[in-house]
Amino acid sequence: MRASFKIASLLLAIAASPAFADGPKVSRLPGVPGQTPEAARAGRPAGEDTINLTISRGHAPPVSAATGVLARALRNDATTPRILRELTIMRTALFVKSDYEINQHIPMIKACGYTDAKIEAVKNWRASSLFDERERALLAFVDQMLAGGDVDDPTFDTFSKHFTPKEIIEIAVTVSNYVATGLYTNAIRLEIEKDGRQAFIGKC
Protein backbone atom coordinates (compact mmCIF):
# COMPACT_ATOMS: atom_id res chain seq x y z
CA MET A 1 0.00 0.00 0.00
CA ARG A 2 2.75 2.40 1.01
CA ALA A 3 4.83 1.45 -2.06
CA SER A 4 1.84 2.03 -4.32
CA PHE A 5 1.31 5.44 -2.74
CA LYS A 6 4.95 6.34 -3.33
CA ILE A 7 4.76 5.27 -6.97
CA ALA A 8 1.57 7.26 -7.51
CA SER A 9 3.14 10.32 -5.88
CA LEU A 10 6.21 9.98 -8.08
CA LEU A 11 4.11 9.72 -11.25
CA LEU A 12 2.12 12.81 -10.26
CA ALA A 13 5.36 14.73 -9.61
CA ILE A 14 6.74 13.74 -13.01
CA ALA A 15 3.52 14.70 -14.77
CA ALA A 16 3.56 18.07 -13.03
CA SER A 17 7.19 18.82 -13.96
CA PRO A 18 7.92 21.43 -16.68
CA ALA A 19 9.19 18.77 -19.07
CA PHE A 20 5.78 17.11 -19.15
CA ALA A 21 3.56 20.14 -18.72
CA ASP A 22 1.84 21.69 -21.71
CA GLY A 23 3.43 24.90 -22.86
CA PRO A 24 1.38 28.03 -23.67
CA LYS A 25 -1.39 27.62 -26.22
CA VAL A 26 -0.42 30.05 -28.99
CA SER A 27 -2.56 28.71 -31.86
CA ARG A 28 -5.46 26.36 -32.54
CA LEU A 29 -3.00 23.52 -31.78
CA PRO A 30 -2.44 22.31 -28.23
CA GLY A 31 0.46 23.77 -26.30
CA VAL A 32 3.77 21.97 -26.84
CA PRO A 33 4.72 19.89 -23.79
CA GLY A 34 7.56 21.64 -21.99
CA GLN A 35 7.72 24.40 -24.61
CA THR A 36 7.58 27.55 -22.52
CA PRO A 37 9.12 30.72 -23.93
CA GLU A 38 12.08 30.14 -21.61
CA ALA A 39 12.60 26.55 -22.80
CA ALA A 40 12.18 27.53 -26.44
CA ARG A 41 14.81 30.26 -25.99
CA ALA A 42 17.53 27.68 -25.19
CA GLY A 43 20.33 27.94 -27.71
CA ARG A 44 19.09 31.22 -29.19
CA PRO A 45 21.20 34.41 -29.15
CA ALA A 46 21.10 36.49 -25.97
CA GLY A 47 18.36 39.10 -26.05
CA GLU A 48 16.39 37.38 -28.79
CA ASP A 49 12.76 36.82 -27.89
CA THR A 50 11.10 33.49 -28.54
CA ILE A 51 8.03 34.32 -30.57
CA ASN A 52 4.88 32.25 -30.99
CA LEU A 53 6.00 31.07 -34.43
CA THR A 54 8.96 29.29 -32.86
CA ILE A 55 6.92 27.96 -29.95
CA SER A 56 4.25 26.48 -32.24
CA ARG A 57 6.85 24.67 -34.34
CA GLY A 58 8.04 22.88 -31.22
CA HIS A 59 5.55 20.15 -32.16
CA ALA A 60 8.00 19.17 -34.95
CA PRO A 61 11.58 19.94 -33.78
CA PRO A 62 13.42 18.81 -36.95
CA VAL A 63 11.14 20.95 -39.12
CA SER A 64 11.50 23.86 -36.72
CA ALA A 65 15.30 23.59 -36.86
CA ALA A 66 15.33 23.47 -40.67
CA THR A 67 13.03 26.46 -41.10
CA GLY A 68 15.11 28.36 -38.56
CA VAL A 69 18.29 27.80 -40.58
CA LEU A 70 16.64 29.22 -43.72
CA ALA A 71 15.15 32.19 -41.87
CA ARG A 72 18.52 33.09 -40.35
CA ALA A 73 20.30 32.75 -43.69
CA LEU A 74 17.80 35.10 -45.32
CA ARG A 75 17.99 37.59 -42.48
CA ASN A 76 21.69 37.51 -41.60
CA ASP A 77 23.63 36.25 -44.60
CA ALA A 78 21.88 37.73 -47.64
CA THR A 79 23.56 40.49 -49.66
CA THR A 80 20.36 42.13 -50.90
CA PRO A 81 19.89 45.35 -48.88
CA ARG A 82 17.84 44.55 -45.78
CA ILE A 83 15.30 47.27 -46.49
CA LEU A 84 14.48 45.63 -49.83
CA ARG A 85 14.18 42.21 -48.23
CA GLU A 86 11.76 43.67 -45.69
CA LEU A 87 9.80 45.26 -48.52
CA THR A 88 9.63 41.84 -50.18
CA ILE A 89 8.38 40.25 -46.95
CA MET A 90 5.79 42.96 -46.33
CA ARG A 91 4.34 42.69 -49.84
CA THR A 92 4.24 38.90 -49.53
CA ALA A 93 2.63 38.97 -46.08
CA LEU A 94 -0.02 41.38 -47.35
CA PHE A 95 -0.73 39.10 -50.31
CA VAL A 96 -1.32 36.01 -48.14
CA LYS A 97 -3.14 38.12 -45.53
CA SER A 98 -0.89 36.98 -42.70
CA ASP A 99 -1.67 39.41 -39.89
CA TYR A 100 0.92 37.61 -37.78
CA GLU A 101 3.79 38.24 -40.22
CA ILE A 102 2.65 41.79 -40.91
CA ASN A 103 2.69 42.51 -37.18
CA GLN A 104 6.17 40.99 -36.76
CA HIS A 105 7.73 42.79 -39.71
CA ILE A 106 6.31 46.31 -39.32
CA PRO A 107 8.92 47.12 -36.61
CA MET A 108 11.63 45.66 -38.86
CA ILE A 109 10.75 47.69 -41.94
CA LYS A 110 10.38 50.80 -39.77
CA ALA A 111 13.83 50.14 -38.29
CA CYS A 112 15.15 50.18 -41.86
CA GLY A 113 13.67 53.62 -42.49
CA TYR A 114 10.16 53.15 -43.87
CA THR A 115 7.53 55.57 -42.64
CA ASP A 116 3.96 54.63 -41.74
CA ALA A 117 2.82 56.28 -44.98
CA LYS A 118 5.21 54.25 -47.11
CA ILE A 119 4.28 51.01 -45.35
CA GLU A 120 0.61 51.74 -46.02
CA ALA A 121 1.45 52.48 -49.66
CA VAL A 122 2.86 48.96 -50.15
CA LYS A 123 -0.75 47.80 -50.49
CA ASN A 124 -1.20 49.83 -53.70
CA TRP A 125 2.38 50.62 -54.67
CA ARG A 126 1.68 51.19 -58.38
CA ALA A 127 -0.42 54.25 -57.51
CA SER A 128 2.19 55.67 -55.13
CA SER A 129 5.07 58.03 -55.83
CA LEU A 130 6.95 56.92 -52.70
CA PHE A 131 8.86 54.07 -54.35
CA ASP A 132 11.96 54.53 -56.48
CA GLU A 133 12.79 52.69 -59.69
CA ARG A 134 14.59 49.83 -57.96
CA GLU A 135 11.78 49.28 -55.45
CA ARG A 136 9.20 49.29 -58.22
CA ALA A 137 11.18 46.74 -60.24
CA LEU A 138 11.33 44.53 -57.16
CA LEU A 139 7.63 44.88 -56.37
CA ALA A 140 6.63 44.08 -59.94
CA PHE A 141 8.74 40.90 -59.80
CA VAL A 142 7.30 39.93 -56.39
CA ASP A 143 3.73 40.50 -57.57
CA GLN A 144 4.18 38.25 -60.61
CA MET A 145 5.77 35.55 -58.44
CA LEU A 146 2.80 35.76 -56.09
CA ALA A 147 0.39 35.53 -59.02
CA GLY A 148 1.75 32.12 -59.95
CA GLY A 149 5.49 32.38 -60.42
CA ASP A 150 5.53 32.86 -64.21
CA VAL A 151 7.37 36.20 -64.37
CA ASP A 152 7.18 37.64 -67.88
CA ASP A 153 10.31 38.68 -69.77
CA PRO A 154 9.84 42.47 -69.60
CA THR A 155 9.30 42.35 -65.81
CA PHE A 156 12.26 40.04 -65.30
CA ASP A 157 14.52 42.06 -67.60
CA THR A 158 13.75 45.25 -65.70
CA PHE A 159 14.22 43.48 -62.38
CA SER A 160 17.55 41.96 -63.41
CA LYS A 161 18.93 45.38 -64.34
CA HIS A 162 18.76 46.31 -60.65
CA PHE A 163 19.74 43.06 -58.96
CA THR A 164 22.56 40.53 -59.29
CA PRO A 165 21.83 36.80 -59.82
CA LYS A 166 22.65 36.19 -56.14
CA GLU A 167 20.20 38.90 -55.06
CA ILE A 168 17.54 37.53 -57.41
CA ILE A 169 17.84 34.12 -55.76
CA GLU A 170 17.66 35.70 -52.29
CA ILE A 171 14.54 37.68 -53.17
CA ALA A 172 12.81 34.76 -54.91
CA VAL A 173 13.51 32.44 -51.97
CA THR A 174 12.31 35.15 -49.56
CA VAL A 175 9.00 35.34 -51.43
CA SER A 176 8.52 31.57 -51.47
CA ASN A 177 9.53 31.22 -47.81
CA TYR A 178 7.16 33.92 -46.58
CA VAL A 179 4.27 32.65 -48.67
CA ALA A 180 4.71 29.33 -46.87
CA THR A 181 5.16 30.97 -43.47
CA GLY A 182 2.17 33.24 -43.96
CA LEU A 183 -0.08 30.37 -44.99
CA TYR A 184 1.17 28.40 -41.99
CA THR A 185 0.33 31.22 -39.56
CA ASN A 186 -3.16 31.48 -41.07
CA ALA A 187 -3.86 27.74 -41.10
CA ILE A 188 -3.04 27.19 -37.43
CA ARG A 189 -4.42 30.64 -36.42
CA LEU A 190 -1.17 31.65 -34.79
CA GLU A 191 -1.78 34.25 -32.10
CA ILE A 192 -0.10 37.65 -32.35
CA GLU A 193 2.11 38.37 -29.35
CA LYS A 194 0.51 40.85 -26.98
CA ASP A 195 3.39 41.01 -24.50
CA GLY A 196 5.94 42.83 -26.61
CA ARG A 197 7.87 39.78 -27.82
CA GLN A 198 9.48 40.51 -31.17
CA ALA A 199 11.69 38.57 -33.56
CA PHE A 200 15.30 39.75 -33.57
CA ILE A 201 15.47 42.80 -35.84
CA GLY A 202 19.20 42.75 -36.52
CA LYS A 203 20.92 45.31 -38.74
CA CYS A 204 19.53 47.14 -41.76
ABEGO torsion letter per residue (X at the ends): XAAAAAAAAAAAAAAABAAABBBBBABABBBBBGBBAAAAABGBBBGBBBBAAAAAAAABAAAAAAAAAAAAAAAAABABBAAAAAAAAAAAAAAAGBAAAAAAAAAAAAAAGBBAAAAAAAABAAABAABBAAAAAAAAAAAAAAAGGBBBAAAAAAAAAABBAAAAAAAAAAAAAAAAAAAAAAAAGBBBBAAGBBBBAEBX
